[in-house]
Amino acid sequence: MIDLYYAPTPNGYKITLFLEETGLPYTIHPINISADEQFKPEFLAIAPNNKIPAIVDHQPADGGEPISLFESGAILFYLANKTGQLLSKDLRERTEQLQWLFWQMAGFGPMLGQNHHFNCYAPEVVPYAIKRYVEESQRLYKVLNTQLEKTDYLGGNEYSIADIATYPWAKCHEYQKINLQDYPAVEKWLDKIKQRPATITAYHDA
Ligand SMILES: N[C@@H](CCC(=O)N[C@@H](CS)C(=O)NCC(=O)O)C(=O)O
């Protein structure tokens, strides 16, 4: 059984998307980040970076003590190894999938997060920040589009944790001042993932 510390945000959905795809049993523990619940000592004991998502796996593969984990990319990688699903065993395909997973974690997610912040939440309008993050987002969507013109999914022809990490952020394109018509391969890929039964279940709370 996996305990999932969760809020319905792009980083939270990454983990429910994975868990729904694989059927691994889990219990959701909602963390209300608007009410600062991420700063409670019991949550910080699991996630010292005070951000969701985080998990506790009560049945780790080595049979030892429960394993707790934060950072969505690390969680997806851990769960892919645990289940043997959604990360290829083929060296080249796996390397490609991990490359795009890291691209999402280091670039696509953080930049779109800043874009979203300065466009939707900043208490003052900061034109330089909006321009910087919208332009960087456009660059990243172009990179994504170019890749998806070549392969069905981000790391090749199989759906993987690279797609799972990237989908919830690209799904929010309207908040990022991104016009999907400029990125037709991304639009097609989003539509395909949106129709997966696991995606529909994971987003039941949206
Ligand atoms: N790099 C982290 C980012 C997680 C993150 O930014 N979580 C946000 C919600 S999407 C959060 O918990 N924010 C609360 C806070 O910053 O206090 C990951 O991928 O897990």
The ligand as an ORCA input file, in Angstrom:
! r2SCAN-3c Opt
* xyz 0 1
  N      10.094     19.727     -7.705
  C       8.947     19.399     -6.911
  C       7.963     20.536     -7.009
  C       6.728     20.260     -6.186
  C       5.855     21.504     -6.067
  O       6.192     22.584     -6.565
  N       4.722     21.339     -5.379
  C       3.838     22.464     -5.135
  C       2.448     22.157     -5.675
  S       2.493     21.780     -7.415
  C       3.733     22.700     -3.636
  O       3.593     21.759     -2.878
  N       3.828     23.953     -3.187
  C       3.706     24.306     -1.816
  C       4.770     25.266     -1.365
  O       5.627     25.664     -2.185
  O       4.766     25.648     -0.199
  C       8.333     18.098     -7.428
  O       8.377     17.882     -8.642
  O       7.836     17.296     -6.614
*
